[in-house]
């Protein structure tokens, strides 16, 4: 299932918070160009695992390397992105996105006492569970069990998943003081809000003729400050981020097998099909016309 974002960079989740609020993903990277997902966020927690290859998991401005067997817990409302950095085939990368309400209702004492303090801790954007760390063995086994349960969906699998997640939250809560913290300054928080606003603007208006001035204005900052924000979080300029997102949308449309090259170019905000083709080849190593699914 591909990553689909709404206008606030929130990943659209098919799960129902009133039912069983968890979604299981796998093999997503195979659907994404260069096996690199867009920077986004969602209010739910996320757990992901590297299976066969090495992954670069960006959380806010930090880059965490996940080797095969490593897992990561990402807190809610945190900007994050994923990129595969080794291997010749796409990484399976099973992952789950879930609400804390799967453990207990948000109004319950259990949620307020054990889940909310974790969710509201700005100094704990993520926790890494290394496969070689004996202290993390139990949690990694719980994560693997969750993936198996959600994949097979045998009788009473929901109860097992709920129990496993409760144990993971118990581990985080009981070891909270010993977990590595990442203190966030007011400036960093403001910059994250700015990058969220500007990315939201790009994701909303990528098909239009927008400028660097427009992108900066969406966060009420100068063009130079916009450039610093994008360079800090993404290592590229705002305009390059716009082009990158347009190409990601174009890549998806190419594989839908219903659009011509000219139609894709226009729908993704490129001035001409030739310019689109040059940018596509520059980023992906082949021309869009070479895509076997392209409608001639």
N, C-alpha and C positions, 0 to 999 in steps of 0.2 A: 504494500500500500504506500503510495508516494506521500511525501510531506506536503500538506496543503495548508496555507496560511490565510488567516482572515486579515482585515485591514489594520489590525493592531499587532501584527506579528505573532498572534496567538495561533498555535497549531490547532486546527479544527479536529476535535476528537469525536469519534462516532459513539463513545460510550455514554450511557445515561446515568447521571449522578444519583438518580433515585432508584436505579436498579443495581447493577454491579459495575461501579465506576472505575474500570480499568480497561486499557486497550493494549493488545499484544501485537508487536510489529516484528518482522524479520525480512531479510533480503531487500530492504529499502535502498541500500546503496547501489544496487544493480540498476535502479530506475533513475539515478541521478547522474548528470554529466560529471565526468572526472571523479566520480564517487565522492562528491563533496556537497554536503547539505548547506542550505542557507542559514544565516544567523537569524534566530527566532526565539520566541519564548511562549510559555503557557503557564497558567496558574497551578497546574498539577505537578506532582513529583515525577521524576523519571529515573529509571535504572537501565543501563545498557552494558553489554558485555562484548569484548573482543574474543572471537573464536579462533580464527586462523591467521589473521594478519594484524599488523600494527596500525592503530588508529590515533589520530590527533583529535582530542576532544577539547574544543574551546569552550570555556565557561567564563563569561564576562570577558576580561582581557587576558586571562590566563590560558595557557595551552598545556594540557595534560596528555602524556603519552600512555596509551593503553596497549599493553602487549597481550598476546593470546592468553586467555584465562583471567585477565583483569576485568573488574567491573567498576562502574561509577554510579553513584547516587547523586542526582542533581536536584537541588531544592526548587521549589515553585517560584515562578515569576523572575527567573534568571535567564538572561540572554545566553544562548549556547548554540554551538554548531559542531558538525562532525566531518572529518575528512580521513579517508584511508590513505596511508602513506607507505604501505608496502604490499607486495603481492601482485600477481598478474590476473587474478580473478576477484570479483567483488566480494567483500567481507559479508558473511551472513548477518552479523551484528544483531542478535535478538535483543529487543528492548521493550520495556513496558512504561506506559504513562498512566498515572493513576491519581485519584483523589485520596486524601487522608481519610475521607469519609468511608472508605472501604473497610477500615479498621473499626471505626466507631462514628456515630453521628456527630456533626460539628458542634452540636449543643450539649453533648455529653461530657461528663467529667473526665473520661478517658481521653477524649480528643483535646480538651482544654489543658489537661495536665501533661500529656505526653507528645501529642502531635503538633499543637500550635506553637510551643516554644521552639521547636525545630524549624517550622515553616517561617517563623518571624525572625529568625536569627540571620541578620545580614552578614555576619562574620562566618557563616557556614554555607557558602553557595554550593559546595559539593563535598562528597566523601569518596575516596578511592579505596577499593578493596583489592589488594594485590594477591595474585594467585600463589606467590611464593611466601606470603606472610602467614604463618601458622595461626595467628590471631584472627585472620580473616577467613579461615577455612570454613567455619560454620556458616557465615553469611553467604559466601559464594555457593555453598551447597544449597542453601535456601533459595537463592536466586535461580539456580539451575532447576530446582524443583518447581518453581513458579512457571518458568518457561515450558517445562514438560506438561504441567497441568493445563496451562492455557492452550497448548498445542493439541493435546489429546482430548481434553474436556470429558474425562470420565466422570462417573457418578460422584457427586459431592466434591467436585474439583474446586468449587467456589470456597468451600470451607477450608480446604487445604491452602489455597492461595491467601485467604484472609489470615489464617494462622501463621503462614510463613512471613507475610508482611508485618504482622504484629511482632514477631520475633526480631525482624530487622530493625523496626523502630525501637524495640526494647534495647537492642545492642547500641544503637546510636545514642539513645537517651542515657543509658547507664555509663557509656564511655564519653559522654559529651565533653567533659572538661579536658580529656586527653586528646581529643581529635584536633588536627591542625586547623587553626583559625586564620581567616584572611580578612583583616580589618579593612573596612572600606571607609574612605574619607568622604566628607560632604562634597568635595570637588568631583570625586569619582562617581558618586551617586548622581550628581547633576549631569555629568557627561554621559552616563548611561541613559538618563531620561532624554537627553538631546539626541543621542544616536537612535533611540527607539522612535522618536518623533520623525527624524529624517528618513529612517528606513521605512516607516509606515507611509510617509509621503511617496517615496519611490515605489513601494509595492502597490499603492493606490493609483499612481499616475504614470507608470512606466510606459504606457502606450501613447502618452501625449508628448508634445515637444517641450520638455522642461529643461531648465538651465541650472547651473550651480547656484545662482542667486535664488532660484525658487526653492531648491533643497535647503539652503541655509535659512531662508525666511521661514520655513516650516517649523524651525526650532528657535526662531527669533535670535539668531546669532549671525556673525559676519561670515563671509566666504572663507576667510583664513581660519577662523575657529572651526568651521564645519570640516575643513581639510584636516585639521589636527585631530578632531574626534574620529573621523573615519580611519586615519592612519593609525591611531592608537588601538582601535578595535579590530580593524580589518586589514591594515597594512596597504591600503589602496586609497585613491582619491574618491570623493563623492561621485564624480562622473564615471569613473571606472566601476564603482559599485552599481551604478545605474545600468551600465552596459552589461555587467555580469549578470544582473537579475533578468534583464531583457533576454539574454542568451539562454538562461535557464528555462524561461517560459517558452522560448522558441524551440528548445530541445524537446520539451514535452509535446509541443504541438506537432513537431516533425514525426514523432512516434505515434501520434493519434491517427495518422494515415488518412486525413480528410482535408488537408489544406495544401494549396500550392505554395511554392517558395515566395511568390509575390504577396500572397495573402498573409503568410506568417510574418514577413518583413513589415508589412503595414500594421498588423495587429500588435507587434512588439515594439513599435515606436521608432523603427529605423527609417532613415530618410530614403533609402533605396535598397533594392534587393542586392546590388553589387556591394554596397557598404556592409550590409548584414552578412553577406557571404564571406567577406574579408575578415570581419570580426569573429565569425564563427570558426573559420579555419585557424585563425591566430590562437584562439582559446582551446579548441578541441582537436586540432591537428588534421582535420579533413573538412572538405567543403560540404555544406548542407545538401547540395545536389547529389552527393555521393551516398546519402542516406537511402537505404534500399526501400524504406517505407514512404518516401516522398512521393506525393501525387504529382505527376508530370503535367 
